[in-house]
């Protein structure tokens, strides 16, 4: 089935057999599909030729970025039935427009390189996540990645001014404009952002930049009660004039794992508090009032009783130490044997209630299990993870499904989302079909049908083919 | 053709004959369609029943808000062929969620009332435009309205957390969530924002709120050269840490009209400068450094030579006087006999060059005509208006088309948009078909076909029916 691809693109671009091995990368090791071939295009035209060839031959195409996704959105399904389209060779920063606060980069650029290119022009590209050293822009766009700075700068969707996309029939759409306002009809680029490669292949993007922060101020607050979150979130937004760039929740249960499993870790305050809130604000001016504002914020937080204790970072190294507490929580969970993970969101005001209700449920249904709830609380986004009791394993798919099910039901009761920032991919496809509003699901299927009528773009991801009307897998 | 509607919804809701007169409102007086009936639903269910009835009977539906649109998007086409669906009875603020920084309001709410409801909860709904006392939320959403605060808070699209929509077959989609993050498949609500009623009827929205500003600082700068804009825009963003809420360009030619035609107006500075930049920043804290930052900004602007003079508002009344210069520019143009209008955007760095090139073109092709270029330069959005020479009239459609044509061609050369914030409607439908990237146009047509296969939703707006495959009008 890959002869036509090889014929048109050559062995430099189309790898088969042994050469194609090792390209499938699934961060969580849950999926083990094998591609029919790996296509490594060097330019948009080669992507177009590959997709056109696949369309003509009805070969399913799986676009692939850095492979750091957590829901199996970029792994092939089946064995030898789908082609992996890896964008890593398309890794040019095409242009930096400092005065326009914009930058055009190709899909295969590693996120950290995009950030670095912006920084060299005295600008910030704010998207920042744990995997930024290896994830690629195309994947960030295709999954509408969130990360650490959403509270101030928005999700990836909000950072896109224009896209270049190869459509499902191989047509190239050059929509790489860098306008702040354009009301000429439906904003179709929004469909591709977050579509996980199921509507077309994003090959490049025009991105929104911001003034580069010149100073940051970082503090960690110890909370006695998770209900203090809501007033603290509001206080932070108001005090800092929306210059808070991160608001991260850390649970004592997570720090316990950290101290136990990650050498060199220690509790950040003399006393152990049930919850911690990491607050970082940034300013593009050197002068300005950032330190004074942080002082005022911490004083008010402590005086009001919402915070029991606080640590202010005195310099960047100190801030990095506070951030390490947050960043090493993943590793700590891994070393503790792994957790059953949920990437959910609820309305801001419900985060505390949701965590309390979820924890109660876990304790009822899984005696001995522990909740590690952390994440981007400034966006209502909680990574509600469950550490099974010593007798159980987080790799037990039966357990995984059981826990997912009651947590997702709880999320639905809170009017939340079962995928706040990771997407749907393969992992949550059934949960999505079950929990999504049926009208919204129908709209999604209509869009899929309109933009990819042959169903060759990453079939089976996001929407099951029962929903889209394709063959059932 | 309206019997079925009357039958199902009754004469309370469906007006025909004389009762239906006076509902067509076209701000610019360019269109004179007559509706077959006017439907005034009181709730979402009545909207759904009306649309379902229209779908069954193939009656075209034109959703209508406050009627302040500038491109004829909400006027019926033909005489007695289309039904006007006026949302004004659906004007409830359904809920204010202060802690979630969110609010749910119905489509018929007047924008100023939405802002007031937010303010009562100590929150800001930032959308602000000249017509806010009469335009309605549904229209703001359907046109992705821009306005005065986009540089800080984004377009209407960026302010939407969720939508309730009646689809083209009468199905109600309740997507009124208030989540900051939701990556469960394609973000279909984005399609309805800016669709000008051609894909469905927005009946309510969940909106994003912000901390209420407690202080503002307003200044007017006199510029010798429009090329100073780019460094000043950058300086403002950087100095104010992105707390600049408005950056508005005023031309001397506009102030000349103002002084001549609007009683009580006078030049804001001793000397007349070719260009003026209105800068407003706001802060949600009472303390903070806003005044100091404004001082530093003005000093740097003057020292660098980019500003020749500056006036700082000492209080709100003073700020209002500066704003009146900007706000009365529309009235001044009207009293001067009207201008041929363009609502265009270009990349931020190109605003100056675009205005220079456009002015040169106008002087070449229309001797005696004058350019009045004003608007939201912080977003690259210029209302590039042309005051014809005394012998010509801005109401001459031949002249209008001729000027539009060469200005839009220039916009295309600058990689700009021919409709930055007003939309397409009827007025720019042909220009859109001509200037839009054909692939983008094809994607828009595919979306229209997928979501409104019977082509009953506001047919002929945005996309001509040649493009969508409907009957040609």
Interface residues (C-beta under 8 A of the other chain):
Chain A: X97 X99 X100 X101 X102 X143 X144 X146 X150 X151 X154 X155 X157 X158 X167 X171 X172 X173 X174 X175 X177 X178 X179 X180 X181 X182 X183 X184 X185 X186 X187 X188 X190 X191 X193 X194 X195 X199 X210 X211 X230 X234 X237 X238 X239 X241 X242 X243 X283 X284 X285 X287 X288 X289 X292 X293 X296 X345 X346 X347 X348 X349 X376 X379 X380 X381 X415 X416 X417 X418 X419 X420 X421 X422 X423 X424 X428 X432 X435 X436 X437 X439 X440 X441 X442 X443 X444 X446 X447 X448 X449 X450 X451 X462 X463
Chain B: X97 X99 X100 X101 X102 X143 X144 X146 X150 X151 X154 X155 X157 X158 X167 X171 X172 X173 X174 X175 X177 X178 X179 X180 X181 X182 X183 X184 X185 X186 X187 X188 X190 X191 X193 X194 X195 X199 X210 X211 X230 X234 X237 X238 X239 X241 X242 X243 X283 X284 X285 X287 X288 X289 X292 X293 X296 X345 X346 X347 X348 X349 X376 X379 X380 X381 X415 X416 X417 X418 X419 X420 X421 X422 X423 X424 X428 X432 X435 X436 X437 X439 X440 X441 X442 X443 X444 X446 X447 X448 X449 X450 X451 X462 X463
